[in-house]
Amino acid sequence: MFGSIGLPELIVIFIIALLVFGPKKLPEVGKSVGRAIREFKKASDELRSKVEEEINATEIKTEIKSVQDDLNEFKGDLNQFQDSIKKELKTDETEEGQKVP
């Protein structure tokens, strides 16, 4: 539960806390420590979720940039293809114009 802290260590910590705070204050201290731990966990969970959201947003932005680059490349290829078709049509029109007379 507490990592490398075992039962004997917990007993020693409890005895020290009992001596320092006394039996009357010990429940109040326990509640305060519990609240502090709860708030710390809540804050760390919020931070973790915000970091994960930022990571996901960054990944999405990267993917969008990649798709835009692919679309731009495709657009360039399409323009080149369109230009080559126009050239072929012009060539065919001039050849037909020369054969007609």
Buried (B, 14 or more C-beta within 10 A) or exposed (E): EEEEEEEEEEEEEEEEBEEEBEEEEBEEBEEEEEEEEEEEEEEEEEEEEEEEEEEEEEEEEEEEEEEEEEEEEEEEEEEEEEEEEEEEEEEEEEEEEEEEE
